[in-house]
Amino acid sequence: MTKGKKVIAYAFLMIVSLISVFPLYWMMAAATNRSVDVSRGTLLFGTALFDNAKKLLASQDVSTALINSFKYSITMTLISLFVCSIAGYGFEVFHDKAKDRIMSIILLAMMVPFAATMIPLYQMFSKARLLNSTLGFILPTISTPFLIMMFRQSARSFPSDIMEAARLDGLTEFQIFYRMFLPTMRSTYAAAMTITFMNAWNSYLWPKVIMSDAKSITMPMLVANLTEGYVTDYGTLMLAVLICTIPTVIIFFLLQKSFAEGITGAVK
């Protein structure tokens, strides 16, 4: 590649990067400005951050929403990783035609929109008395076809000779999974953890349906509450959105390398 082409390529990448980062910058700037300044399209940082924080804390129970979001997201992430990794491992290691048919049915479930199953799920959970509970939040998405497929694809890279040698040495299937499969699939677990945590943290529709108690509010529900009413304080709204965004941004940046490796199926 010639020097001129490199300059053009780097210039293009810089422009694309700036466009990608601009929404985050605007959100941060808007959180420090008054509502009227945000409406005017101000792009500079202001001096109303503490005023917006006071309004937000006075109108919404931010601490409860943060605690609930962390509790639901972490619980769902841990259980989903455990269930989906074992399922993906089992589908590939104990492979046969019957399991292929079951896997095809599971993948077909990805085509069914959640809105189509939301009302039956609500009726089931209401009869089971699981409304306003952590279990009610995580059960519908505790096992997803995408995560099972991802772990199954990763299990295909796991050498079968090692498993046979481990079985000859007397290891059980669970010991093989825990001692050998799990450590070699760290990048896949990191990618799955990132996806699951972000989905759980940003979940809005199902919590809005099943969480009717104010004590069960999550951060996306809190942000939605700020848009209700006749007048919206955009400075306070952007501050709430910023607070809601920070955990997912931190998780992604901490695990971005492993996330990329896990998505591409890399195994170390």
N, C-alpha and C positions, 0 to 999 in steps of 0.2 A: 504493500500500500504506500502510495506516494505521500509526501508531506502535506500537499494540498488536500488530499482526500482525508487524511487524518484530522486536519483542522476542521473540515466540514463535519466529519463524524463526531468529534468532540463537541463542536458547537451545537449540533443537533441533540446530543445526549444532555448537554447542559440545559437547553431549552425545555426538553421533555422533563428533566428533573425538577426544574423550577415550576413548571405547570403542575407536576404531581405534588410538590410540597406546598404550593400556594394555599390550598384549602386549609391545611393545618395551621399555616401562618395566620391566615385570616381569622380562623377560629380563636387563636390565642390573642390576637389583637382585639377582636370584638369583645372578648371577655374582660378587657381592661377599659372599655369605653361605655358611655351611657347609651341607653336605648336609641335616643334620637341621633347620636353620632353613628351608630351601627346602621340605622336606616338611611343615613346620608351616604353610606359607602366608605367611611373612613378606613384607611389602610394602615394608619400609624397607631402605635401603642398609646393608650390614654392613661388617666389617673384615677379611674373609677373602679379599680379592681376590688378594693376593700369595701366600697359601697355595695357593689354587686354581691360580694360574699355575704355581707350582713343581710341583704334582702333575701338571698337564697336560703341562708340558715334560719331566717325568721319565718319564711313561708313554707319550707319543706324540711322533712326529717331526713337530712342527708346521711347522718351516721347510720341510721337504721337501714337505709337503702344500700349503702356501701357494704355493711355487714352481711345483709341478706344476699347481695349479688356475689360476694366472695364465697359465702357458705354454699350457695346453690352451685356456683360454677366449679369450685374445687371438688365438691362431692361428686358432681356429675362427671367431671373429667377423670377422676381416679377410677370410678366404677366403670365408665365407658371403656377406658383403656384396658382394664382387666378383662371385661366381658368380650370386647371385640378382638383383642389380641388372641385370646384362647380360641374364639370361634374361627378366626382366620387361620390360625395354626392348625386347628383340627380339620378344617376343610381341605387343606393342602397336604398335610402329612398323612391323614387317613383318607386318601383320595379314592373315590369310586364313582360310578355313573349316577348312583342315587344322590350322592352329595352334590354332584354337578347340577342335577335338576333342582335341588333345593336352593343352591346358590343362584341359579337363574331366576327362580321365583323371588328370592330376596332382592336381586338387582332390579327386577320389574317393579318392586315396591318403591324404588326411587322415582318412578314416573307418577306416582299418586301424590297429588298436592296435599299438604297438611290441612288445608281448609276443608277438604272433603271428609276428613276423619275427625275433625275437631269436635263436632257436636256429639257423635257416638262416644268419643273419649271422655268428654265432660260428663255425660250421663253415667258411664261406667265408674269414673272416679268419684262422682257424687254419691252413688250407691255404696261405694267402698269406703266412704267417709275420708277421702284423701285430699279434700279441698284445703287450701292454705297450709300445705305441708311440703317439706323438702322432697319426700317420696313422690308426691303428686307432680312436682316440677320436673323431676329427672326421668321418671319411668317412660314417658312416650319417646324419648330420644336417648335412652340409655344404651341402645345398640342401633347403629346406623349401617345401612348397606355399604356406604362409601368407606367407612373405617374397616369393616370386615374385609372388603375387597382389597384395601390397601395392605392390611396385614397378611392377607393370603398371597398377594403378589410378592411381598417381602419374604414370606416363608419359602417361596420357590427358589430363592437364592441360597437357602440354608442347605449345606451339603448333607445328602442322605447317608453317605458313608460314616459321617461322624455320629449320626443318630444310631446307626446299626452297631457301631463300636460301643457306644454308651449303653445300649441295651444288653450287649454281651457282657459288659462290666457290671450289670445288675442294677442300673439306674431305672427308675420308674419314668413314665411319660411326663409326669409333673416335674420331676427332678431335671429331666432333659430340657423341658420348657423353661424352668426357672434358672438353672445354672448355665445353660448353653445358648438357648434361643434368645432369651431376653437380653443378655449383655451384648450380643452381636447386632441387635436391632434397635440400638439406642437412637439412631437418627430417625427411624420410623416412628418410635414412641414420641420423640420430640415433635415431629410434624403432626402426629395425631393429637398430641396434647395441645399444641397451638390452635389447631382447627377446632377442637372440642371446647376449649376454654373460651375462645372468641365467640363461638356460636352460643354457648350457654350465657356468657356475659351480655351479649347483644340481643338475646331472646326477648321478644316483647309480646307477641300475639298470645301464646299459650299462658304465660304468667298473668297477662291481663284478664284472661278468661277464668283461670282457676284460682288466682289470688285475689279474693275480694276483701280481705282484711287489710287495713292500713298498716299493720305491723309487718305484713309480708311484702311490702313494696320493694321493687328493685330499681336500679339506676335508670334503665330505659323507661320504666313506668314513671319515675320522678320527672324525667325530661319531658315526657308527654304531658304530665300534669301542668307544666309551666306554659304550655301552648294553649291551655284551655282558658276560657274567659273572653271578655270583650277586648282587653288590651294585653299585649304581650311585651314583656320587658326583655328585649333582645340581648342586652348585656348580661343579665342574670341567666338567660337561657343558654347563651354561648359558654358561660362559666360552668354551668352544669354539664353541658356537652363535653367540655374540655376535661372535667373531672371524670366523666364516664369513659373517655377515650384513653386516658393515661395508662390504666392497667394493661389494656390490650396492646398498646404500643410498646410498653416495657417488655411484655412477654414475647412479642414478635422480634424485637431487636436482640434480646438475650438468646433466642433460639433460631435466629434467621439462618445461620449456617447449617445447623442440623435439620431445619425445616426444608431447605433446598435439597439436601442429601436424601431425606426421607421421602420427599415427593418423587424424586427421580429413581427411587429404589436402590440407592447406594447402601452397601453393607460393608462395614469395616471389620 
